């Protein structure tokens, strides 16, 4: 190679294993062993899920603050929210309070989980005087349509007998009226990063598609879907013409729809939002090579996932594009038609998932070394 390459590394996280910034550092460390004179630009990305706050706080020179909140089972935990450097914008990751990461597999039950903790984080942000809230809603443990979030902001959910309901997925079928008398009046602008287009209900809705991974049986899925249909009908009568069929309303167990109904939130592409904030396109334009990564790359990656977004920007600027994955899943070959020039797995021998996650740092760094060796040939 005639000159040292400038390499942009823009990975997403390896879920439940490595944060995006850790993946970036490990790939850099590995590549440097093969290309010691290379220069690097590390630009961790996210589409709204795990690591959302860290990416935006780091990208804006901001800071974190911690607050006492409740997890999806209403157990007390500590949750952090991020602030921009000027403190005017708050970054919230709903998974920090209402995420699956806090719930052991045997305790997962979307009939009883709630987004109440997410509402608490919103309330803290409002009390800090912010002008805008940007929220990522990936990784939820909930299927309550955002009712818990609304309860934390002052809403009351009432059945036909005048009884106050617990705003959890399993209770929404009994909902008759929403009392907003004490609901928060001082709401800032709300932007929600959302990487899915699922409606609230139906075969492509929150319950059918995502509830099983949160612990729902087939019977529970039907119960939850019917509950959300009733919830949507009450909201239709009181708040909005319709959230049931809006793309993205089914995100995070219906939190996407709930945020639209109660806070007037605008749902946007998570990746595009992050890319704009961290000036990713201009940084890609200055690079010789672009590398992205995620725990799994497969045919679903092209449905708005962050690595696909990175690849599209690299393709726009004619930059060689490498995708790194813990697993190359079903249909990954299709990604070669979507801007990727090389797809590699960090796994180089038969290995269990638990072993791969345990040894992920070493595997990612070794993969970086191999990529560096390949780049020498360019």
C-alpha positions as CSV (number, residue, x, y, z in Angstrom):
1,X,0.0,0.0,0.0
2,X,1.5,3.3,-1.1
3,X,0.2,5.3,1.9
4,X,-1.3,4.7,5.3
5,X,-5.0,4.2,5.0
6,X,-7.5,6.2,7.0
7,X,-10.1,3.8,8.4
8,X,-13.5,4.7,9.8
9,X,-14.9,2.2,12.2
10,X,-18.7,2.6,12.8
11,X,-20.0,-0.5,14.7
12,X,-23.2,-1.0,16.6
13,X,-23.1,-3.0,19.8
14,X,-22.9,-6.8,20.2
15,X,-26.1,-7.2,22.2
16,X,-25.5,-8.4,25.8
17,X,-21.8,-8.7,25.1
18,X,-19.9,-5.5,23.9
19,X,-20.9,-1.9,23.7
20,X,-20.4,-0.2,20.3
21,X,-17.5,1.9,21.5
22,X,-15.8,-1.3,22.8
23,X,-16.2,-3.0,19.5
24,X,-14.7,0.0,17.7
25,X,-11.7,0.1,20.1
26,X,-11.1,-3.7,19.7
27,X,-11.2,-3.6,15.9
28,X,-8.8,-0.7,15.9
29,X,-6.4,-2.5,18.2
30,X,-6.4,-5.6,16.0
31,X,-6.0,-3.7,12.7
32,X,-3.1,-1.6,14.2
33,X,-1.2,-4.8,14.7
34,X,-1.2,-5.4,10.9
35,X,-1.2,-1.7,9.9
36,X,0.6,0.2,12.5
37,X,0.7,3.4,10.4
38,X,-3.0,3.5,9.7
39,X,-5.1,6.4,11.1
40,X,-8.6,5.8,12.5
41,X,-11.9,7.6,13.1
42,X,-14.0,5.7,15.6
43,X,-17.7,6.5,15.1
44,X,-19.9,4.1,17.2
45,X,-23.5,4.0,15.9
46,X,-26.9,2.8,17.0
47,X,-30.4,2.5,15.6
48,X,-32.0,3.3,18.9
49,X,-31.3,0.2,20.9
50,X,-28.6,-0.8,23.4
51,X,-25.9,1.9,23.7
52,X,-28.1,4.7,22.2
53,X,-27.3,7.2,25.0
54,X,-23.6,6.5,25.1
55,X,-23.3,7.1,21.4
56,X,-25.1,10.4,21.5
57,X,-23.5,11.6,24.7
58,X,-20.0,10.9,23.4
59,X,-20.9,12.3,20.0
60,X,-22.1,15.6,21.5
61,X,-19.5,16.0,24.3
62,X,-22.2,15.6,26.9
63,X,-22.5,13.9,30.2
64,X,-24.6,11.5,32.2
65,X,-26.7,11.7,35.4
66,X,-28.1,8.9,37.4
67,X,-31.6,8.7,39.0
68,X,-33.5,6.2,41.1
69,X,-36.2,4.6,38.9
70,X,-38.1,1.3,38.6
71,X,-37.5,-1.5,36.2
72,X,-40.2,-3.3,34.2
73,X,-41.3,-5.3,37.2
74,X,-41.4,-2.1,39.4
75,X,-38.3,-3.0,41.3
76,X,-36.0,-0.1,42.3
77,X,-32.9,0.4,40.2
78,X,-30.6,3.1,39.1
79,X,-31.1,4.5,35.6
80,X,-28.9,7.0,33.7
81,X,-30.0,9.7,31.2
82,X,-27.6,11.7,29.0
83,X,-27.4,15.4,28.5
84,X,-25.9,17.4,25.6
85,X,-23.0,19.7,26.5
86,X,-25.4,22.6,26.8
87,X,-27.9,20.6,28.9
88,X,-30.8,21.6,26.6
89,X,-31.2,18.1,25.0
90,X,-31.7,14.9,27.0
91,X,-31.0,11.5,25.6
92,X,-33.0,8.6,27.1
93,X,-32.6,4.9,26.5
94,X,-35.8,3.2,27.5
95,X,-33.9,0.0,28.1
96,X,-32.1,1.8,31.0
97,X,-35.2,1.4,33.0
98,X,-37.7,-0.8,31.2
99,X,-35.3,-3.0,29.3
100,X,-35.1,-6.8,29.0
101,X,-31.5,-6.6,30.2
102,X,-32.8,-6.1,33.8
103,X,-35.1,-9.1,33.8
104,X,-33.9,-12.7,34.3
105,X,-35.2,-15.0,31.7
106,X,-37.4,-16.9,34.2
107,X,-39.0,-13.7,35.3
108,X,-40.0,-12.3,31.9
109,X,-43.7,-11.9,31.5
110,X,-45.1,-9.1,29.3
111,X,-48.5,-9.4,30.9
112,X,-47.1,-7.7,34.0
113,X,-44.2,-5.6,32.8
114,X,-44.5,-1.8,32.6
115,X,-42.8,1.2,31.1
116,X,-43.4,3.2,34.3
117,X,-39.6,3.6,34.7
118,X,-39.3,5.2,31.3
119,X,-41.9,7.7,32.3
120,X,-39.9,8.4,35.4
121,X,-36.8,9.2,33.3
122,X,-38.9,11.6,31.2
123,X,-40.1,13.3,34.3
124,X,-36.6,13.7,35.6
125,X,-35.6,15.2,32.2
126,X,-38.5,17.7,32.4
127,X,-37.6,18.7,35.9
128,X,-34.1,19.5,34.7
129,X,-35.5,22.0,32.3
130,X,-34.5,20.5,29.0
131,X,-35.9,21.8,25.7
132,X,-35.8,18.5,23.8
133,X,-35.9,14.8,24.6
134,X,-34.4,12.2,22.2
135,X,-35.3,8.7,23.1
136,X,-34.2,5.3,21.9
137,X,-36.8,2.6,22.4
138,X,-35.0,-0.7,21.6
139,X,-34.6,-3.6,24.0
140,X,-37.9,-3.3,25.9
141,X,-39.2,-5.9,28.3
142,X,-42.7,-4.5,28.0
143,X,-46.0,-4.8,26.0
144,X,-48.1,-2.1,27.7
145,X,-48.4,0.3,24.8
146,X,-46.6,3.0,26.9
147,X,-49.4,3.0,29.5
148,X,-46.9,2.7,32.3
149,X,-44.9,5.7,30.9
150,X,-48.1,7.7,30.8
151,X,-49.0,6.7,34.4
152,X,-45.6,8.0,35.6
153,X,-46.5,11.3,34.0
154,X,-49.8,11.6,35.7
155,X,-52.3,9.6,33.6
156,X,-54.8,7.3,35.3
157,X,-56.3,4.2,33.6
158,X,-59.8,3.4,34.6
159,X,-62.1,0.4,34.0
160,X,-65.9,0.6,33.4
161,X,-66.6,0.3,37.1
162,X,-64.4,3.4,37.9
163,X,-61.5,1.3,39.3
164,X,-57.9,2.4,38.6
165,X,-56.0,-0.2,36.6
166,X,-52.4,-1.2,36.8
167,X,-51.2,0.0,33.4
168,X,-49.6,-3.3,32.3
169,X,-50.3,-5.3,29.2
170,X,-52.5,-7.8,30.8
171,X,-54.8,-5.1,32.3
172,X,-55.5,-3.0,29.2
173,X,-58.3,-5.2,28.0
174,X,-60.4,-3.8,30.9
175,X,-59.6,-0.2,30.1
176,X,-62.6,2.1,29.6
177,X,-61.3,5.6,30.2
178,X,-58.0,7.5,30.6
179,X,-58.0,10.4,33.1
180,X,-55.5,13.0,32.1
181,X,-56.5,15.6,34.7
182,X,-53.0,15.4,36.4
183,X,-51.0,14.6,33.3
184,X,-47.7,16.5,32.8
185,X,-48.4,19.8,31.0
186,X,-44.8,20.9,30.5
187,X,-43.7,18.4,27.8
188,X,-40.7,19.4,25.7
189,X,-40.2,18.4,22.1
190,X,-40.0,14.6,21.9
191,X,-38.1,12.8,19.2
192,X,-38.1,8.9,19.2
193,X,-35.5,6.9,17.4
194,X,-37.3,3.8,16.1
195,X,-35.9,1.2,13.7
196,X,-39.0,-0.9,13.1
197,X,-42.2,-0.2,11.2
198,X,-44.6,-2.6,13.0
199,X,-48.1,-1.4,13.7
200,X,-49.5,-1.6,17.2
201,X,-51.7,-4.7,16.7
202,X,-52.3,-7.6,14.3
203,X,-50.0,-10.3,12.8
204,X,-47.2,-7.8,12.4
205,X,-47.9,-5.9,15.6
206,X,-46.1,-5.5,18.9
207,X,-47.5,-8.6,20.6
208,X,-47.3,-11.1,17.7
209,X,-43.8,-10.2,16.6
210,X,-41.9,-9.2,19.8
211,X,-43.8,-10.5,22.8
212,X,-42.5,-14.1,22.5
213,X,-39.0,-13.0,23.0
214,X,-40.2,-11.2,26.2
215,X,-41.6,-14.4,27.7
216,X,-45.1,-14.6,26.1
217,X,-46.7,-17.9,25.2
218,X,-49.0,-18.1,22.1
219,X,-52.0,-17.7,24.5
220,X,-50.4,-14.6,26.0
221,X,-49.8,-13.2,22.6
222,X,-53.5,-13.3,21.7
223,X,-54.4,-11.8,25.1
224,X,-51.9,-9.0,24.7
225,X,-52.9,-8.2,21.2
226,X,-56.6,-8.0,22.1
227,X,-55.7,-5.8,25.1
228,X,-53.8,-3.4,22.8
229,X,-56.7,-3.3,20.4
230,X,-58.9,-2.1,23.2
231,X,-56.3,0.3,24.4
232,X,-56.0,1.8,20.8
233,X,-59.8,2.1,20.7
234,X,-59.9,4.1,23.9
235,X,-57.1,6.3,22.7
236,X,-58.9,6.8,19.4
237,X,-61.9,8.1,21.2
238,X,-60.0,10.4,23.6
239,X,-56.7,11.4,22.1
240,X,-55.7,10.6,18.5
241,X,-57.7,9.5,15.4
242,X,-55.5,6.3,15.3
243,X,-52.3,4.8,16.6
244,X,-53.2,1.2,15.9
245,X,-51.9,1.2,12.3
246,X,-49.2,3.8,12.3
247,X,-45.8,2.3,11.3
248,X,-43.6,2.2,14.4
249,X,-46.5,2.3,16.8
250,X,-45.7,-1.3,17.8
251,X,-42.1,-0.6,18.6
252,X,-41.0,-1.5,22.2
253,X,-44.3,-3.2,23.0
254,X,-46.4,-0.3,21.8
255,X,-44.3,2.4,23.5
256,X,-43.9,4.0,20.1
257,X,-47.7,4.5,19.8
258,X,-48.0,5.5,23.4
259,X,-45.4,8.2,23.1
260,X,-47.2,9.6,20.0
261,X,-50.5,9.6,21.8
262,X,-49.5,11.1,25.1
263,X,-46.5,13.3,24.3
264,X,-47.0,14.1,20.7
265,X,-43.6,12.4,19.9
266,X,-42.3,12.2,16.4
267,X,-40.9,8.8,15.4
268,X,-37.8,9.0,13.2
269,X,-35.2,6.5,11.8
270,X,-32.9,5.8,14.7
271,X,-29.9,5.4,12.5
272,X,-30.5,8.5,10.4
273,X,-31.0,10.6,13.6
274,X,-27.7,9.3,15.1
275,X,-25.8,9.7,11.8
276,X,-26.8,13.3,11.5
277,X,-25.9,14.1,15.1
278,X,-22.4,12.6,14.8
279,X,-21.8,13.9,11.2
280,X,-21.3,10.4,10.0
281,X,-21.6,11.0,6.2
282,X,-18.8,13.6,6.1
283,X,-16.6,11.4,8.2
284,X,-17.2,8.5,5.8
285,X,-16.4,10.7,2.9
286,X,-12.9,11.4,4.3
287,X,-12.2,7.7,4.9
288,X,-10.3,5.2,2.7
289,X,-12.1,2.2,4.2
290,X,-15.3,1.8,6.2
291,X,-16.0,-0.9,8.8
292,X,-19.2,-1.6,10.6
293,X,-20.2,-4.4,12.9
294,X,-23.1,-5.9,14.9
295,X,-23.7,-9.1,16.8
296,X,-25.6,-10.6,13.9
297,X,-25.7,-9.7,10.3
298,X,-28.4,-11.4,8.2
299,X,-31.2,-10.7,5.7
300,X,-33.0,-8.6,8.4
301,X,-30.1,-6.2,8.6
302,X,-31.3,-4.4,5.5
303,X,-34.6,-3.5,7.3
304,X,-33.2,-0.2,8.7
305,X,-30.5,-1.6,11.0
306,X,-27.5,0.6,11.7
307,X,-24.9,-1.5,9.8
308,X,-27.1,-1.2,6.7
309,X,-27.3,2.6,7.1
310,X,-23.5,2.8,7.3
311,X,-23.1,0.6,4.2
312,X,-25.5,2.9,2.3
313,X,-23.5,6.0,3.1
314,X,-20.3,4.2,2.2
315,X,-21.8,3.1,-1.1
316,X,-22.9,6.7,-1.8
317,X,-19.3,7.8,-1.5
318,X,-17.7,4.8,-3.2
319,X,-15.9,3.6,-0.1
320,X,-14.9,-0.1,0.4
321,X,-17.2,-1.5,3.0
322,X,-16.5,-4.3,5.5
323,X,-19.1,-5.8,7.8
324,X,-18.1,-7.7,10.9
325,X,-20.5,-9.9,12.8
326,X,-20.6,-12.3,15.7
327,X,-22.8,-14.4,13.5
328,X,-23.5,-14.3,9.8
329,X,-27.1,-15.4,9.8
330,X,-29.7,-16.6,7.3
331,X,-29.6,-14.7,4.0
332,X,-26.5,-12.6,4.9
333,X,-25.3,-13.1,1.3
334,X,-28.0,-10.6,0.2
335,X,-26.1,-7.9,1.9
336,X,-23.5,-8.0,-0.8
337,X,-26.1,-6.3,-3.0
338,X,-26.7,-3.6,-0.3
339,X,-23.3,-1.9,-0.2
340,X,-21.1,-4.4,1.6
341,X,-17.9,-5.5,-0.1
342,X,-16.8,-8.0,2.5
343,X,-18.6,-9.8,5.4
344,X,-16.7,-11.6,8.1
345,X,-17.5,-13.4,11.3
346,X,-15.4,-13.1,14.4
347,X,-15.9,-16.8,15.0
348,X,-13.0,-18.8,13.5
349,X,-13.8,-22.3,14.9
350,X,-16.8,-24.3,16.2
351,X,-17.9,-22.6,19.4
352,X,-21.0,-22.2,21.5
353,X,-22.9,-18.9,21.8
354,X,-22.0,-18.6,25.5
355,X,-18.3,-19.2,24.7
356,X,-18.3,-16.7,21.9
357,X,-19.9,-14.0,24.1
358,X,-17.4,-14.7,26.9
359,X,-14.5,-14.4,24.5
360,X,-15.9,-11.7,22.3
361,X,-13.1,-9.1,23.1
362,X,-10.4,-11.5,21.9
363,X,-12.4,-12.7,18.9
364,X,-13.2,-9.1,17.8
365,X,-9.6,-8.0,18.1
366,X,-8.3,-11.1,16.2
367,X,-10.8,-10.3,13.5
368,X,-9.5,-6.8,13.3
369,X,-6.0,-8.2,12.8
370,X,-7.2,-10.4,9.9
371,X,-9.0,-7.4,8.3
372,X,-5.7,-5.4,8.6
373,X,-3.9,-8.2,6.7
374,X,-6.5,-8.1,4.0
375,X,-6.3,-4.3,3.7
376,X,-2.5,-4.6,3.1
377,X,-3.4,-6.4,-0.2
378,X,-5.5,-3.5,-1.4
